[in-house]
Amino acid sequence: MLDDETMRIALGAVSLVVLLLFYLGVYRPTRSSFSGWWTLSLLSAGTSSTLLLFNHGELQLVVTSGSMALAAVGATCVWFATRSLRRERLPLWLLGVAPVAILVSAIGYEPDGDTWVDHGLLSLYMAVMFVATAVEMWMAWRVRRAMAEHALNREALVALLVIAIAGSVLAAFYVLRTVMNVIVGPGSDAFQLTVGSSAEDALLLVFLVAVTFSVSAIGWDEQAHDLRSRAMHDDLTGLLGRTEFRAQAKLALAGGDSSDDRALLVVADLDHFKDINDTHGHAAGDRALVTFATVLTDHLRPGECAGRLGGEEFGMVLLDVDDAGALVRLRAISDDFAARTSGVDFPLPTVSYGFARLRDGDAVDQVFEEADQAMYVAKAEGRDRAVRYTEETGRRPSNLFRRRHSDRDDAAESP
């Protein structure tokens, strides 16, 4: 086996080369959170290995302590990178606490007499970080594998699997190293042969080479995911856009996300919205739209969805609710919206709702039209109310309704 110094030179060189290529080829073009944290982990790992080349003489304690602290930072960044895939909150304080704790523990360290600081504490922390990394990657892989076929990136799925396996191997290595440090001690031949510095450097070197392509694939996939997310959501309110809402609503109304055929479609329209724009300005109108979107989001239950259909019109899919329950929930939304006066210096509008349920033999597109008709009946009956679609509702003549569909047809035909 190669000596420690040669392995450290190889690991440091490979880490810094991969860092440069990854930064230029992935992070700069994508700017994804995953690739950013991975770049920082490569920088920390490469610098940590390079420092150990000077691990002798009077600077031994300083160099060793600094290398250990950077190794802890690198492992933390790897965990942060994997955790960012699920858009989870990152405990950034760990980047300061972990290295400081390792540096403090090195005070008074003597290489010939205190091997716990050199191996045990850092190994324990590395074990914890890589176990957490492996867990995050397996969770991300399971979520991605469960995606609909049209949203599934096979290359990214394989990349997640590769990193999950690699993370699991590293986690097992550092757990074993921590256990052997306690049982046989870091000075034993068994320790050095199985989990010593040379074995660690060799494993990290293989890890870097093995996952470089996978990490690049995930970095680009993250950018594609962000672009898809922006295309699917309304820029102003953050709700689903019209096209994506209709797609998700069709799935729910078709019975895939509900029980007992109790899914219904709601179309909501802010009353006299034009008056707000004309009287208080378009910025006030935007605040009203954002406030209502926030209220909708707060009232959604698991599996339900909401979107902005255009202008001041919104859509919702409510699950496992009967007509009476729908009326109660829509009234609660209106009451909550009226109470959201913080930061609003104008009267918020009332809301008119129409809702319809998918019946046997109905086309889903027909349900959208029926909910829209019911909403305009609510307008005609005085606004600030919810109306359920019935056959009688569909027979009611409405010039307003016809004009609305004419406007939609014009918009659909315009480039």
SULBELWO-V317722 format. One record per residue. N is the residue number from 0. RES is the residue in three letters. SS is DSSP state (H for helix, E for strand, L for the rest). OMEGA is omega as a letter, one per 40 degrees, with the letter a starting at -180 (NA if undefined). D_CENTER is the distance of its C-alpha to the mean C-alpha in Angstrom with 1 decimal. Layout:
n=N res=RES ss=SS omega=OMEGA d_center=D_CENTER
n=N res=RES ss=SS omega=OMEGA d_center=D_CENTER
This chain:
n=0 res=MET ss=L omega=i d_center=42.7
n=1 res=LEU ss=L omega=a d_center=42.2
n=2 res=ASP ss=L omega=a d_center=42.8
n=3 res=ASP ss=H omega=a d_center=40.1
n=4 res=GLU ss=H omega=i d_center=40.6
n=5 res=THR ss=H omega=i d_center=40.4
n=6 res=MET ss=H omega=i d_center=37.1
n=7 res=ARG ss=H omega=i d_center=35.7
n=8 res=ILE ss=H omega=a d_center=36.8
n=9 res=ALA ss=H omega=a d_center=35.2
n=10 res=LEU ss=H omega=i d_center=31.9
n=11 res=GLY ss=H omega=a d_center=31.9
n=12 res=ALA ss=H omega=a d_center=32.9
n=13 res=VAL ss=H omega=i d_center=30.4
n=14 res=SER ss=H omega=a d_center=27.5
n=15 res=LEU ss=H omega=i d_center=28.7
n=16 res=VAL ss=H omega=i d_center=29.3
n=17 res=VAL ss=H omega=i d_center=25.9
n=18 res=LEU ss=H omega=a d_center=24.4
n=19 res=LEU ss=H omega=a d_center=26.4
n=20 res=LEU ss=H omega=a d_center=25.6
n=21 res=PHE ss=H omega=a d_center=21.9
n=22 res=TYR ss=H omega=a d_center=21.9
n=23 res=LEU ss=H omega=a d_center=24.1
n=24 res=GLY ss=H omega=a d_center=22.8
n=25 res=VAL ss=H omega=a d_center=19.0
n=26 res=TYR ss=H omega=a d_center=17.8
n=27 res=ARG ss=H omega=i d_center=20.2
n=28 res=PRO ss=H omega=a d_center=19.6
n=29 res=THR ss=H omega=a d_center=15.8
n=30 res=ARG ss=L omega=i d_center=14.9
n=31 res=SER ss=L omega=i d_center=11.4
n=32 res=SER ss=H omega=a d_center=10.0
n=33 res=PHE ss=H omega=a d_center=10.6
n=34 res=SER ss=H omega=i d_center=14.0
n=35 res=GLY ss=H omega=i d_center=14.9
n=36 res=TRP ss=H omega=i d_center=14.6
n=37 res=TRP ss=H omega=i d_center=16.4
n=38 res=THR ss=H omega=i d_center=19.0
n=39 res=LEU ss=H omega=i d_center=19.7
n=40 res=SER ss=H omega=i d_center=20.1
n=41 res=LEU ss=H omega=i d_center=22.6
n=42 res=LEU ss=H omega=a d_center=24.5
n=43 res=SER ss=H omega=a d_center=24.8
n=44 res=ALA ss=H omega=i d_center=26.0
n=45 res=GLY ss=H omega=i d_center=28.4
n=46 res=THR ss=H omega=i d_center=29.9
n=47 res=SER ss=H omega=i d_center=30.2
n=48 res=SER ss=H omega=i d_center=32.2
n=49 res=THR ss=H omega=i d_center=34.3
n=50 res=LEU ss=H omega=a d_center=35.3
n=51 res=LEU ss=H omega=i d_center=36.7
n=52 res=LEU ss=H omega=a d_center=39.2
n=53 res=PHE ss=H omega=a d_center=41.0
n=54 res=ASN ss=L omega=i d_center=41.0
n=55 res=HIS ss=L omega=i d_center=44.7
n=56 res=GLY ss=H omega=a d_center=47.4
n=57 res=GLU ss=H omega=a d_center=47.0
n=58 res=LEU ss=H omega=a d_center=43.4
n=59 res=GLN ss=H omega=a d_center=42.3
n=60 res=LEU ss=H omega=a d_center=40.9
n=61 res=VAL ss=H omega=a d_center=39.0
n=62 res=VAL ss=H omega=a d_center=37.6
n=63 res=THR ss=H omega=a d_center=36.7
n=64 res=SER ss=H omega=i d_center=35.0
n=65 res=GLY ss=H omega=i d_center=33.0
n=66 res=SER ss=H omega=i d_center=32.0
n=67 res=MET ss=H omega=i d_center=30.8
n=68 res=ALA ss=H omega=i d_center=28.8
n=69 res=LEU ss=H omega=i d_center=27.1
n=70 res=ALA ss=H omega=i d_center=26.4
n=71 res=ALA ss=H omega=i d_center=24.7
n=72 res=VAL ss=H omega=i d_center=22.6
n=73 res=GLY ss=H omega=i d_center=21.8
n=74 res=ALA ss=H omega=i d_center=20.7
n=75 res=THR ss=H omega=i d_center=18.5
n=76 res=CYS ss=H omega=i d_center=16.8
n=77 res=VAL ss=H omega=i d_center=16.3
n=78 res=TRP ss=H omega=i d_center=14.6
n=79 res=PHE ss=H omega=a d_center=12.4
n=80 res=ALA ss=H omega=a d_center=11.6
n=81 res=THR ss=H omega=i d_center=10.7
n=82 res=ARG ss=H omega=a d_center=8.7
n=83 res=SER ss=H omega=i d_center=6.5
n=84 res=LEU ss=L omega=i d_center=5.7
n=85 res=ARG ss=L omega=i d_center=4.0
n=86 res=ARG ss=L omega=i d_center=2.7
n=87 res=GLU ss=L omega=i d_center=6.2
n=88 res=ARG ss=L omega=a d_center=9.3
n=89 res=LEU ss=L omega=i d_center=11.5
n=90 res=PRO ss=L omega=a d_center=15.3
n=91 res=LEU ss=L omega=i d_center=16.7
n=92 res=TRP ss=L omega=a d_center=20.1
n=93 res=LEU ss=H omega=i d_center=20.2
n=94 res=LEU ss=H omega=i d_center=20.8
n=95 res=GLY ss=H omega=a d_center=24.0
n=96 res=VAL ss=H omega=a d_center=25.2
n=97 res=ALA ss=H omega=i d_center=25.1
n=98 res=PRO ss=H omega=i d_center=27.1
n=99 res=VAL ss=H omega=i d_center=29.5
n=100 res=ALA ss=H omega=i d_center=30.1
n=101 res=ILE ss=H omega=i d_center=31.0
n=102 res=LEU ss=H omega=i d_center=33.2
n=103 res=VAL ss=H omega=a d_center=35.0
n=104 res=SER ss=H omega=a d_center=35.7
n=105 res=ALA ss=L omega=a d_center=37.3
n=106 res=ILE ss=L omega=i d_center=39.9
n=107 res=GLY ss=L omega=a d_center=43.3
n=108 res=TYR ss=L omega=i d_center=42.1
n=109 res=GLU ss=L omega=a d_center=44.9
n=110 res=PRO ss=L omega=a d_center=44.0
n=111 res=ASP ss=L omega=a d_center=47.0
n=112 res=GLY ss=L omega=a d_center=46.6
n=113 res=ASP ss=L omega=a d_center=43.0
n=114 res=THR ss=H omega=a d_center=40.7
n=115 res=TRP ss=H omega=a d_center=38.2
n=116 res=VAL ss=H omega=a d_center=36.6
n=117 res=ASP ss=H omega=a d_center=36.6
n=118 res=HIS ss=H omega=a d_center=35.0
n=119 res=GLY ss=H omega=a d_center=34.1
n=120 res=LEU ss=H omega=i d_center=31.9
n=121 res=LEU ss=H omega=i d_center=29.7
n=122 res=SER ss=H omega=i d_center=29.6
n=123 res=LEU ss=H omega=a d_center=28.5
n=124 res=TYR ss=H omega=i d_center=25.6
n=125 res=MET ss=H omega=i d_center=24.7
n=126 res=ALA ss=H omega=a d_center=24.9
n=127 res=VAL ss=H omega=a d_center=22.5
n=128 res=MET ss=H omega=a d_center=19.9
n=129 res=PHE ss=H omega=i d_center=20.3
n=130 res=VAL ss=H omega=i d_center=20.3
n=131 res=ALA ss=H omega=i d_center=17.0
n=132 res=THR ss=H omega=a d_center=15.8
n=133 res=ALA ss=H omega=i d_center=17.3
n=134 res=VAL ss=H omega=i d_center=15.8
n=135 res=GLU ss=H omega=a d_center=12.2
n=136 res=MET ss=H omega=i d_center=13.2
n=137 res=TRP ss=H omega=i d_center=15.1
n=138 res=MET ss=H omega=i d_center=12.3
n=139 res=ALA ss=H omega=i d_center=10.0
n=140 res=TRP ss=H omega=i d_center=13.3
n=141 res=ARG ss=H omega=i d_center=14.2
n=142 res=VAL ss=H omega=a d_center=11.2
n=143 res=ARG ss=H omega=a d_center=11.8
n=144 res=ARG ss=H omega=a d_center=15.5
n=145 res=ALA ss=L omega=a d_center=15.4
n=146 res=MET ss=L omega=i d_center=14.1
n=147 res=ALA ss=L omega=a d_center=16.9
n=148 res=GLU ss=H omega=a d_center=19.2
n=149 res=HIS ss=H omega=a d_center=18.8
n=150 res=ALA ss=H omega=a d_center=15.0
n=151 res=LEU ss=L omega=i d_center=15.7
n=152 res=ASN ss=L omega=a d_center=16.2
n=153 res=ARG ss=H omega=i d_center=18.8
n=154 res=GLU ss=H omega=i d_center=18.9
n=155 res=ALA ss=H omega=i d_center=15.3
n=156 res=LEU ss=H omega=i d_center=15.9
n=157 res=VAL ss=H omega=i d_center=19.0
n=158 res=ALA ss=H omega=i d_center=17.5
n=159 res=LEU ss=H omega=i d_center=15.0
n=160 res=LEU ss=H omega=i d_center=18.2
n=161 res=VAL ss=H omega=a d_center=20.2
n=162 res=ILE ss=H omega=i d_center=18.1
n=163 res=ALA ss=H omega=i d_center=17.7
n=164 res=ILE ss=H omega=i d_center=21.5
n=165 res=ALA ss=H omega=i d_center=22.2
n=166 res=GLY ss=H omega=i d_center=20.2
n=167 res=SER ss=H omega=i d_center=22.2
n=168 res=VAL ss=H omega=i d_center=25.4
n=169 res=LEU ss=H omega=i d_center=24.8
n=170 res=ALA ss=H omega=i d_center=23.9
n=171 res=ALA ss=H omega=i d_center=27.2
n=172 res=PHE ss=H omega=a d_center=29.1
n=173 res=TYR ss=H omega=i d_center=28.3
n=174 res=VAL ss=H omega=i d_center=28.9
n=175 res=LEU ss=H omega=a d_center=32.2
n=176 res=ARG ss=H omega=i d_center=33.0
n=177 res=THR ss=H omega=a d_center=32.6
n=178 res=VAL ss=H omega=a d_center=34.7
n=179 res=MET ss=H omega=i d_center=37.4
n=180 res=ASN ss=H omega=a d_center=37.6
n=181 res=VAL ss=H omega=a d_center=38.7
n=182 res=ILE ss=H omega=a d_center=40.9
n=183 res=VAL ss=L omega=i d_center=42.7
n=184 res=GLY ss=L omega=a d_center=41.8
n=185 res=PRO ss=L omega=i d_center=40.5
n=186 res=GLY ss=L omega=a d_center=44.0
n=187 res=SER ss=L omega=i d_center=44.9
n=188 res=ASP ss=H omega=a d_center=45.3
n=189 res=ALA ss=H omega=i d_center=43.0
n=190 res=PHE ss=H omega=a d_center=40.2
n=191 res=GLN ss=H omega=a d_center=40.8
n=192 res=LEU ss=H omega=a d_center=41.2
n=193 res=THR ss=H omega=a d_center=38.1
n=194 res=VAL ss=H omega=a d_center=35.5
n=195 res=GLY ss=L omega=a d_center=37.2
n=196 res=SER ss=H omega=a d_center=36.2
n=197 res=SER ss=H omega=i d_center=37.2
n=198 res=ALA ss=H omega=i d_center=35.3
n=199 res=GLU ss=H omega=a d_center=32.2
n=200 res=ASP ss=H omega=i d_center=32.5
n=201 res=ALA ss=H omega=a d_center=33.2
n=202 res=LEU ss=H omega=i d_center=30.1
n=203 res=LEU ss=H omega=i d_center=27.8
n=204 res=LEU ss=H omega=i d_center=29.6
n=205 res=VAL ss=H omega=i d_center=29.0
n=206 res=PHE ss=H omega=a d_center=25.3
n=207 res=LEU ss=H omega=a d_center=24.9
n=208 res=VAL ss=H omega=a d_center=26.8
n=209 res=ALA ss=H omega=a d_center=25.2
n=210 res=VAL ss=H omega=a d_center=21.5
n=211 res=THR ss=H omega=i d_center=22.0
n=212 res=PHE ss=H omega=a d_center=21.8
n=213 res=SER ss=H omega=i d_center=18.8
n=214 res=VAL ss=H omega=i d_center=16.8
n=215 res=SER ss=H omega=a d_center=18.0
n=216 res=ALA ss=H omega=a d_center=17.0
n=217 res=ILE ss=H omega=i d_center=13.4
n=218 res=GLY ss=H omega=i d_center=13.5
n=219 res=TRP ss=H omega=i d_center=14.9
n=220 res=ASP ss=H omega=i d_center=12.7
n=221 res=GLU ss=H omega=i d_center=9.6
n=222 res=GLN ss=H omega=i d_center=12.0
n=223 res=ALA ss=H omega=i d_center=13.0
n=224 res=HIS ss=H omega=i d_center=9.6
n=225 res=ASP ss=H omega=i d_center=9.5
n=226 res=LEU ss=H omega=i d_center=13.1
n=227 res=ARG ss=H omega=a d_center=12.8
n=228 res=SER ss=H omega=i d_center=10.4
n=229 res=ARG ss=H omega=i d_center=13.0
n=230 res=ALA ss=H omega=a d_center=15.8
n=231 res=MET ss=H omega=a d_center=14.7
n=232 res=HIS ss=E omega=i d_center=14.4
n=233 res=ASP ss=L omega=a d_center=17.4
n=234 res=ASP ss=L omega=a d_center=17.5
n=235 res=LEU ss=L omega=a d_center=19.4
n=236 res=THR ss=L omega=a d_center=18.0
n=237 res=GLY ss=L omega=i d_center=14.4
n=238 res=LEU ss=L omega=i d_center=15.5
n=239 res=LEU ss=E omega=i d_center=15.8
n=240 res=GLY ss=L omega=a d_center=18.5
n=241 res=ARG ss=H omega=a d_center=21.8
n=242 res=THR ss=H omega=a d_center=21.5
n=243 res=GLU ss=H omega=i d_center=18.2
n=244 res=PHE ss=H omega=i d_center=19.3
n=245 res=ARG ss=H omega=i d_center=22.6
n=246 res=ALA ss=H omega=a d_center=21.0
n=247 res=GLN ss=H omega=i d_center=19.0
n=248 res=ALA ss=H omega=i d_center=22.0
n=249 res=LYS ss=H omega=i d_center=24.3
n=250 res=LEU ss=H omega=a d_center=22.5
n=251 res=ALA ss=H omega=a d_center=22.6
n=252 res=LEU ss=H omega=i d_center=26.2
n=253 res=ALA ss=L omega=i d_center=27.3
n=254 res=GLY ss=L omega=a d_center=26.8
n=255 res=GLY ss=L omega=a d_center=23.8
n=256 res=ASP ss=L omega=a d_center=22.0
n=257 res=SER ss=L omega=i d_center=25.0
n=258 res=SER ss=L omega=i d_center=28.2
n=259 res=ASP ss=L omega=i d_center=31.8
n=260 res=ASP ss=L omega=a d_center=31.0
n=261 res=ARG ss=L omega=i d_center=29.9
n=262 res=ALA ss=L omega=i d_center=27.2
n=263 res=LEU ss=E omega=a d_center=28.2
n=264 res=LEU ss=E omega=i d_center=27.2
n=265 res=VAL ss=E omega=i d_center=27.6
n=266 res=VAL ss=E omega=a d_center=28.3
n=267 res=ALA ss=E omega=a d_center=28.5
n=268 res=ASP ss=E omega=i d_center=30.3
n=269 res=LEU ss=E omega=a d_center=30.9
n=270 res=ASP ss=L omega=i d_center=34.7
n=271 res=HIS ss=L omega=a d_center=36.7
n=272 res=PHE ss=H omega=a d_center=33.6
n=273 res=LYS ss=H omega=i d_center=35.8
n=274 res=ASP ss=H omega=i d_center=38.0
n=275 res=ILE ss=H omega=i d_center=35.1
n=276 res=ASN ss=H omega=a d_center=34.6
n=277 res=ASP ss=H omega=a d_center=38.3
n=278 res=THR ss=H omega=a d_center=39.2
n=279 res=HIS ss=H omega=i d_center=36.3
n=280 res=GLY ss=L omega=a d_center=34.7
n=281 res=HIS ss=H omega=i d_center=31.6
n=282 res=ALA ss=H omega=i d_center=29.5
n=283 res=ALA ss=H omega=i d_center=30.5
n=284 res=GLY ss=H omega=i d_center=29.6
n=285 res=ASP ss=H omega=i d_center=26.1
n=286 res=ARG ss=H omega=i d_center=25.8
n=287 res=ALA ss=H omega=i d_center=27.0
n=288 res=LEU ss=H omega=a d_center=24.5
n=289 res=VAL ss=H omega=i d_center=21.5
n=290 res=THR ss=H omega=i d_center=23.1
n=291 res=PHE ss=H omega=i d_center=23.6
n=292 res=ALA ss=H omega=i d_center=20.1
n=293 res=THR ss=H omega=i d_center=18.9
n=294 res=VAL ss=H omega=i d_center=21.6
n=295 res=LEU ss=H omega=a d_center=20.6
n=296 res=THR ss=H omega=a d_center=17.0
n=297 res=ASP ss=H omega=a d_center=18.6
n=298 res=HIS ss=H omega=i d_center=21.0
n=299 res=LEU ss=L omega=i d_center=18.9
n=300 res=ARG ss=L omega=a d_center=19.0
n=301 res=PRO ss=L omega=i d_center=16.9
n=302 res=GLY ss=L omega=i d_center=17.2
n=303 res=GLU ss=L omega=a d_center=18.5
n=304 res=CYS ss=E omega=i d_center=17.3
n=305 res=ALA ss=E omega=i d_center=18.6
n=306 res=GLY ss=E omega=i d_center=19.2
n=307 res=ARG ss=E omega=a d_center=21.4
n=308 res=LEU ss=E omega=a d_center=24.3
n=309 res=GLY ss=E omega=i d_center=26.0
n=310 res=GLY ss=L omega=a d_center=27.8
n=311 res=GLU ss=L omega=a d_center=28.1
n=312 res=GLU ss=E omega=a d_center=27.4
n=313 res=PHE ss=E omega=i d_center=24.5
n=314 res=GLY ss=E omega=i d_center=23.8
n=315 res=MET ss=E omega=i d_center=22.6
n=316 res=VAL ss=E omega=i d_center=22.8
n=317 res=LEU ss=E omega=a d_center=24.0
n=318 res=LEU ss=L omega=i d_center=24.4
n=319 res=ASP ss=L omega=a d_center=27.2
n=320 res=VAL ss=L omega=i d_center=29.2
n=321 res=ASP ss=L omega=a d_center=32.9
n=322 res=ASP ss=H omega=i d_center=34.4
n=323 res=ALA ss=H omega=i d_center=35.5
n=324 res=GLY ss=H omega=i d_center=32.1
n=325 res=ALA ss=H omega=i d_center=30.6
n=326 res=LEU ss=H omega=i d_center=33.2
n=327 res=VAL ss=H omega=a d_center=32.4
n=328 res=ARG ss=H omega=i d_center=28.6
n=329 res=LEU ss=H omega=i d_center=29.3
n=330 res=ARG ss=H omega=i d_center=31.8
n=331 res=ALA ss=H omega=i d_center=29.5
n=332 res=ILE ss=H omega=i d_center=27.0
n=333 res=SER ss=H omega=a d_center=29.9
n=334 res=ASP ss=H omega=i d_center=31.2
n=335 res=ASP ss=H omega=i d_center=27.9
n=336 res=PHE ss=H omega=a d_center=27.6
n=337 res=ALA ss=H omega=a d_center=31.2
n=338 res=ALA ss=H omega=a d_center=30.5
n=339 res=ARG ss=L omega=a d_center=27.8
n=340 res=THR ss=L omega=a d_center=30.3
n=341 res=SER ss=L omega=a d_center=28.7
n=342 res=GLY ss=L omega=a d_center=28.7
n=343 res=VAL ss=L omega=a d_center=30.4
n=344 res=ASP ss=L omega=i d_center=34.1
n=345 res=PHE ss=L omega=a d_center=35.0
n=346 res=PRO ss=L omega=i d_center=35.3
n=347 res=LEU ss=L omega=a d_center=32.3
n=348 res=PRO ss=L omega=i d_center=33.3
n=349 res=THR ss=L omega=a d_center=33.7
n=350 res=VAL ss=E omega=i d_center=31.9
n=351 res=SER ss=E omega=a d_center=33.4
n=352 res=TYR ss=E omega=i d_center=31.8
n=353 res=GLY ss=E omega=i d_center=32.9
n=354 res=PHE ss=E omega=a d_center=31.6
n=355 res=ALA ss=E omega=a d_center=32.7
n=356 res=ARG ss=E omega=i d_center=32.2
n=357 res=LEU ss=L omega=i d_center=32.3
n=358 res=ARG ss=L omega=a d_center=35.7
n=359 res=ASP ss=L omega=i d_center=37.2
n=360 res=GLY ss=L omega=a d_center=38.0
n=361 res=ASP ss=L omega=i d_center=36.0
n=362 res=ALA ss=L omega=a d_center=33.8
n=363 res=VAL ss=H omega=i d_center=30.3
n=364 res=ASP ss=H omega=i d_center=31.1
n=365 res=GLN ss=H omega=i d_center=34.1
n=366 res=VAL ss=H omega=i d_center=32.1
n=367 res=PHE ss=H omega=a d_center=30.3
n=368 res=GLU ss=H omega=a d_center=33.8
n=369 res=GLU ss=H omega=i d_center=35.2
n=370 res=ALA ss=H omega=i d_center=32.5
n=371 res=ASP ss=H omega=i d_center=33.2
n=372 res=GLN ss=H omega=i d_center=36.9
n=373 res=ALA ss=H omega=i d_center=36.6
n=374 res=MET ss=H omega=a d_center=34.7
n=375 res=TYR ss=H omega=i d_center=37.6
n=376 res=VAL ss=H omega=i d_center=40.0
n=377 res=ALA ss=H omega=i d_center=38.3
n=378 res=LYS ss=H omega=a d_center=38.9
n=379 res=ALA ss=H omega=a d_center=42.5
n=380 res=GLU ss=L omega=i d_center=43.1
n=381 res=GLY ss=L omega=i d_center=42.3
n=382 res=ARG ss=L omega=i d_center=38.5
n=383 res=ASP ss=L omega=a d_center=36.3
n=384 res=ARG ss=L omega=i d_center=36.3
n=385 res=ALA ss=E omega=a d_center=34.7
n=386 res=VAL ss=E omega=i d_center=36.7
n=387 res=ARG ss=E omega=i d_center=36.3
n=388 res=TYR ss=L omega=i d_center=37.4
n=389 res=THR ss=L omega=i d_center=40.8
n=390 res=GLU ss=H omega=i d_center=43.3
n=391 res=GLU ss=H omega=i d_center=45.3
n=392 res=THR ss=H omega=a d_center=42.4
n=393 res=GLY ss=H omega=a d_center=42.2
n=394 res=ARG ss=H omega=a d_center=45.9
n=395 res=ARG ss=L omega=i d_center=45.9
n=396 res=PRO ss=L omega=i d_center=46.7
n=397 res=SER ss=L omega=i d_center=44.6
n=398 res=ASN ss=H omega=i d_center=45.2
n=399 res=LEU ss=H omega=a d_center=42.0
n=400 res=PHE ss=H omega=i d_center=40.0
n=401 res=ARG ss=H omega=i d_center=41.9
n=402 res=ARG ss=H omega=i d_center=41.3
n=403 res=ARG ss=H omega=a d_center=37.5
n=404 res=HIS ss=H omega=i d_center=37.4
n=405 res=SER ss=H omega=i d_center=39.6
n=406 res=ASP ss=H omega=a d_center=37.2
n=407 res=ARG ss=H omega=i d_center=34.3
n=408 res=ASP ss=H omega=i d_center=36.5
n=409 res=ASP ss=H omega=a d_center=37.4
n=410 res=ALA ss=H omega=a d_center=33.8
n=411 res=ALA ss=H omega=a d_center=33.0
n=412 res=GLU ss=H omega=a d_center=36.0
n=413 res=SER ss=L omega=a d_center=35.3
n=414 res=PRO ss=L omega=NA d_center=33.6
